[in-house]
Amino acid sequence: MAEQNKDAGELVKVRRNKLEELQSAGRNPFEIMKYDTTHHSMEIKDHFEELEGKEVSVAGRMMFKRVMGKASFCNIQDLEGRIQAYVARDEIGVEEYKDFKKMDIGDIIGIKGTVFATKTGEKSIHAKEVVLLSKSLKPLPEKFHGLKDTDARYRQRYVDLIMNEESKDTFIKRSKIISKIRSFLDGQGFMEVETPMLVPNAGGAAARPFETHYNALDEDVKLRISLELYLKRLIVGGLEKVYEIGRVFRNEGVDTRHNPEFTLMELYQAYTDYNGMMELTENLYRYLAQEVVGSTTITYNGIEMDLGKPFEKITMVEAVKKYAGVDFDEIHTVEEARKAADEHHVEYEERHKKGDILNLFFEEFVEDNLVQPTFVLDHPVEISPLTKKKPENPDYVERFEFFMNGWEMANAYSELNDPIDQRERFKAQEELLAQGDEEANSTDEDFLNALEIGMPPTGGIGFGIDRMVMLLTDSSAIRDVLLFPTMKSLDK
């Protein structure tokens, strides 16, 4: 290992010496301001017949170089991919060819020349000019993939994007997914808005917030855990259809599906309910799969999921009965719920009520089975403080969670717009906070004031964008779809 570090140090020293030579000769590559390009690599390859024999200019990182006396080959990598260049001394000039031979793998260069095909048929550029645009002072790794290097890939995403085509493709697709979401919602008449990230009261979800201090106001504030309460204020204000795509922050653990900061999309639509949100979810997911994957059937980790047919609907009570064999319609008291939990080895806390224990059964026995697109309807009121109760059964609310691959992909409500009921729900949450539940909500007086002004019947939903990207790109971990995931400091 020490020898390898020594070799790496020597390579860096050689590159710095080359830079000093260039600077001494008045040709500092870092002083070049711009380089005019006409095409990208794939554009040249895709339109070869019309571009053959014509002059083009490209720029990118040199990933390969083979020097053969008076002529050489190199590969240049840009946003779209790689293209080969043929560099001949007699074409670019003797001194310029000497400079080219001193260039290193990883250097960023510009190439101007004519499009042609080699004898083997490879679409290439016959260089007339090669310009060093930026000097790479550290060598690229020879191998930068495989399980051994996942930590390095996440910490140095810039190197990962250079070395791994699959990784770059994932993030290009992520950008496309978010763009297509916007297109879909804009076409449905939704308005994109932005709401605060620093808030006095972090509500709208069951999560522990991050806390910080605002010096100018000398007040403690929190990072938002959800987008919900501000977006509902806008529904009160009459905007009718609003959505936001933004970062939220939850002070929780890190695993293959959780990162403390992640991208959430929430939307709210006046004059509809959770049935309207189900219809929107089906249409959105089908649209995205078709646009991004090219089919309404997607494959994740070798498992096919069919987004083309109607999504299954099942209540939480029905799901627990189906997969755990326990019928909560026959359980009427907390004591009976605890007895069922004890019999099925489901752990619960003293503060948990019947609805909480139903949800624990669901998490234990049901979630992993929900591989195909499934709406799980009608959750217990105890775990749904912002949702309308079902008129025919007030122990449950008009809420669904959307599942695929055993993961929760979205969470939707018929939104609670009764300020008196909402105050009672907040009061129950405050009691949980007092009992030590750090994920419970606290009362938001301004939000209650907004509800008292009057909010129309509303459907709302939150989508986890990162899990959506994982499914549509067949990525195994959330860190694979976050450009810069949260990592523990190396000096810890």
Beta strands, then each sheet from edge to edge (+ up, - down):
strand 1: 55-68
strand 2: 71-77
strand 3: 82-88
strand 4: 108-117
strand 5: 123-134
strand 6: 191-192
strand 7: 198-199
strand 8: 211-214
strand 9: 219-223
strand 10: 241-249
strand 11: 261-270
strand 12: 297-300
strand 13: 303-306
strand 14: 312-315
strand 15: 374-377
strand 16: 389-390
strand 17: 393-397
strand 18: 399-404
strand 19: 407-414
strand 20: 458-464
sheet 1: 1+ 2- 3+ 5+ 4- 1+
sheet 2: 6+ 10+ 11- 20+ 19- 18+ 15- 14-
sheet 3: 7+ 9- 8+
sheet 4: 12+ 13-
sheet 5: 16+ 17-
end
